[in-house]
Amino acid sequence: MSQPETGISPTSAWIAIRDELRSRLSEANVNGRLNVTGVTSMPATGKSTTMVSYIIQLAREGRVPERVIYVIPDSTERLLLSEWLIQNRGVNEQELGDGRLASKNKVTLSETRDFLQYLRAADGSVSQAVTLLIDISWYPTVEEELMFAELVEWGRQRMNSPNCRTAIVLLMSIFESQRTMDLLRDSFGPECIRGLTFPSLHNWPKAEALHPNSGMFVSNTLHQARANGGRIIKTGLSSFPGYNMDDEEELYLPCAGILETTPRYLIGEMKVFPFLSIDQPLCYSTKFTGLRVFLSDDKTMAPEMDNKTFQWMIKSRKLEGCELIRHKSWVVKSDSIPGHVKFLTTYSAITVPPSVTPRVESFGPAWNADLLATVLSLVNMRGGRFLSQMNIRRVPNQLFWAEGLRRLYILGCLERDQVFGTYRASNFGASVCQAILDHQVNFHVAYLLSMARLEPDVVVKKVLIRMAALFHIQPRRVLVFNRRDRPTLKEMQNASAPLVRNEVQSGYIWQALGVYLALNNGVPLGGVGPGILTIGKFTVFPSEAKHVGRFVERVESKYAISQDDFSWINGSLSAQQTRVINRALMWSWLHRSVWFPPQPDIMGPNKEKGIEIVSSMECEVEMRGELIDAPYIREVALRTREQGGIVAIYAELYQNRDGHLLPGILTSIDPDCLNEIKEKTGIEWPEAVMRT
């Protein structure tokens, strides 16, 4: 089906439901009620563009609730849609006003985090009529889960007001989000909910399957496209056989805004870069003028909770059918003449999934890498209730939820509530929640920042904040070395600032901190370019170090810490200060830890066997790729303690093809700190940490 057959442009296929949609929105306006309409279709059918423009026009005419709020998960997508609406006269600058939700402009395009804050501050009982549009992401974040929990309370307040006039429209691509529709159906009543669908009118590109020997074909295809002025998109960070940029620049489009990389910069660069590498998973697609070749990888490396270890780890998974269609939507949005863009994919007829609907709606960080942050934040909001009473979107895995509660209780973030089997956030847990939202960090970094906030020793406080910043940016993005020419302990110390020179043998975070403090003698890294520095045997990326510095500045400003004096980095840490820092690291990454025996258990060249504590499973570590001085730490342990061995926290976890766990970015912890676990919880280590 195409435009000549129907008279409808493929980019406005939603017109098939226009009358019913208008009726639903008008009903909320005329009858003073709340209703929810779920609109589901293939991508590139105009839901986020021409349909939104139409709804804004209806609001201008007073035919639907007059204030339009459009909630969009990604900051880059929000700016792309804002620019489209302005350029196509769907909205004007006066209607957008200052862009702030609190200003009550006629039209507001909001990111999820901003709308969450608006819901928390808003009085749902006020009489202003609202048409609320929400893009439903396949990859939910902590903020999105919190937003829907708050939306239920806001909606119920509005339903109890005499002149409700609230229309909620959920925009869903390819499949209907059952966990979202179910929550709103249960919260507002089945009579308030209706789903609408319509078909795509596009001629979708035919996929050409690549095989391992396709290198020459890919190379020739790319060279021909570039010779004709065409542009190329590939997915993921991996290379395809035959993919060669020929010294041309490639722009990387992340799934979430990288610190210091603004959406406006990315959009501007997208207009000129010949090669675009898009992250997997990315929650949107857009027009890429001049596109001639799209290279689609059928796999992605992403954090995923594992059923055996009850840990999240970076795992490879096949993309779902809906994600392949998302790839194709870049083509249909960019291809002005159907068939001019080649869609090359590593999918084959055998590997293409039979269904476009994913098995579960749990791809995103909320229920994987950010599981603890999600559980804590929801309990902080809905404390004292059983899971079934929380009025939140359905939890994808209740075993992971229960394990999250157990860990958070051990960590002092939760405490038992009055009703048996229920919890509430402790004061410290509430502080961690606030840090997660304020600084956009994961649970472990937020925990460390919350400990830093309470620390009276200013030097320790500054060290913990900088460690948190390095963990947030990722130590390997700041500092790397050649594992075949690993620095000696003396070389590690020489590359470090005096403050931590005697601690670098403990591992990666201490060494990264030592080198970071040594740069410019601790002065903020203003004006550092994107080049590469070498400090001894270490390679340092100043642009990433600059990101660390700006993160530190924001946190210290919020905590009212002086940023003028840098003399402290030329002192040395006392034994007590080092112990406090070790204790903070231990608690922050308590459930991301590994143990190595007193005598090395060698698994292969340069590889040691250890035990991942939570799962009690064997793991292997290539020690020459780490910065723990294992012989030195073992020697000290045997001199000072009966058991010896090494206890270390890790910042990343992979799994190889043999099923072995591969922890990385290790930092050893003084085992004497482990005694505090029993003092706090009444349970010995490691039993307090091991999964039940």
Buried (B, 14 or more C-beta within 10 A) or exposed (E): EEBEEBEBBBBBBBBBBBEEBBEBBBBBBEEBBBBBBBBBBBBBBBBBBBBBBBBBBBBBEEBBBBBBBBBBBBBBBBBBBBEBBBEEEBBEEEBBEEBEBEEEBBBBBBBBBBBBBBBEEBEBBEEBBBBBBBBBBBBBBBBBBBBBBBBBBBBBBBBEBEEBBBBBBBBBBBBBBBBBBEBBBEBBEEEBBBEBEBEBBBEBBEBEBBEEEBBEBBBEBBEEBBEEEBBBBBBBEBEBBBBEBEEEEEBBBBBBBBBEBEBEEBBEBBEEBBBBBBBBBBBBBBBBEBBBBBBBBBBBBBBBBBEEBBBBBBBEEBBBBBBBBBBBBBBBBBBEEBEEBBBBBBBEEEBBBEEBBBEEBBBBBBBBBBBBBBBBBBBBBBBEBEBEEBBBBBBBBEEBBBBBBBBBBBBBBBBEBEEEEBBBBBEBBBBBBBBBBEBBBBBBBBBBBBBBBEBEBEBBBBBBBBBBBBBBBBBBBBBBBEEEEBBEEEBBBBBBBBBBBBBBBBBBBBBBBBBBBBBBEBEBBEEBEEEEEEBBBBBBBBBBBBBBBBBBBEBBEEEEBEEEEBEBBEEEBEEEBBBBBBBBBBBBBBBBBBBBBBEBBEBEEBBBBBBBBBBEBBBBBBBBBBBBBBEEBBEBBBEEEEEBBBBBBBBBBBBEEEEBBBBBBBBBBBBEBBEEBEEEBEEEBBEBBBBE
